[in-house]
Amino acid sequence: MIKTETKAKQNITKQLKLDLKFFKSEVQTMEQLKTSLSGWYYREKMTDTIIKNINSDKYDLKQAKEVISKRLNKFYDNKLNKVLADIESVKKVDKSACRWGQCMIDWNRNATWGNCPKGSYRNGHAFTDYRSVTGCGYDKLSTLTANMFNDDKYLISFILDYCEKHNITNDNIRERLGYGIRLSTISNLPYFEGAVGVECHINILKRLGFKVAHNETKKSDFIEFERITK
């Protein structure tokens, strides 16, 4: 069984090593270093003081790399602690309480975006309303259902446990569960993808062992899933 915590540690350690290697091996001048830190990817990992000191030439190249290396280690330590806390929070949820869920969706005409879905979701523990999904050029219904399913902490806890028990990774999740669900590249927590077509979500739920019904009219969709217990 692949533990989510172990995979998350591997993901974060890998990213730290890549970042450290970049500054150690590829950055050869202060100009390159400053340019690298001006982009969002590395800038968000630094503090304002570090950026200011490097831009004002308080450090030479060797000193600057040492400061950056120390900061990157601290940044990823903090990130790992947060990710592990997120995983613990999901695992604390009683996955056995994931029994059923209902998506009650109405379609409303928008003058700019055409037909747009909005609705509510309930699962026996909570009842949540969702605002209209607007825009064009993508599947809005599955974007809404993805939001609903991802907010269902009981469902996500159930899926996380399922993925661990069946050794599901990002390399095989499409084969095992289908298109439209992924594992975070950092935390390894599962999440539904939007704009994939609602049938993808329905097929995923079925593969997870749920009985699913989808009733639709021109103005509404009602999707209900229930766990099949033996």
CORVEN-V507923 format. One record per residue. RES is the residue in one small letter. PSI is psi as a letter, one per 20 degrees, with the letter a starting at -180 (none if undefined). Layout:
RES&PSI, RES&PSI
This chain:
m&p, i&o, k&p, t&h, e&g, t&g, k&h, a&g, k&g, q&g, n&g, i&h, t&g, k&g, q&h, l&g, k&h, l&g, d&g, l&g, k&h, f&g, f&h, k&g, s&h, e&h, v&o, q&i, t&r, m&h, e&g, q&g, l&g, k&g, t&g, s&g, l&i, s&i, g&q, w&h, y&g, y&h, r&g, e&i, k&i, m&r, t&r, d&h, t&g, i&g, i&g, k&g, n&h, i&g, n&h, s&j, d&k, k&h, y&q, d&r, l&g, k&g, q&g, a&g, k&h, e&g, v&g, i&g, s&g, k&g, r&g, l&g, n&g, k&g, f&g, y&h, d&g, n&g, k&g, l&g, n&g, k&g, v&g, l&h, a&h, d&g, i&g, e&h, s&g, v&g, k&h, k&h, v&p, d&n, k&h, s&i, a&i, c&n, r&g, w&r, g&q, q&p, c&o, m&o, i&p, d&q, w&p, n&q, r&p, n&p, a&h, t&g, w&j, g&b, n&p, c&p, p&q, k&r, g&b, s&r, y&p, r&q, n&j, g&i, h&h, a&q, f&o, t&p, d&q, y&p, r&r, s&q, v&o, t&a, g&a, c&r, g&j, y&r, d&o, k&h, l&g, s&h, t&g, l&g, t&h, a&g, n&g, m&g, f&h, n&h, d&i, d&n, k&h, y&g, l&g, i&h, s&g, f&g, i&h, l&g, d&g, y&g, c&g, e&g, k&h, h&j, n&l, i&p, t&r, n&i, d&h, n&j, i&h, r&h, e&h, r&g, l&h, g&r, y&p, g&j, i&q, r&r, l&p, s&p, t&i, i&f, s&i, n&j, l&q, p&q, y&q, f&q, e&q, g&r, a&k, v&i, g&p, v&h, e&h, c&g, h&g, i&g, n&h, i&g, l&h, k&g, r&h, l&i, g&k, f&q, k&p, v&p, a&p, h&o, n&p, e&q, t&a, k&h, k&j, s&r, d&p, f&o, i&p, e&p, f&q, e&p, r&p, i&o, t&p, k&none
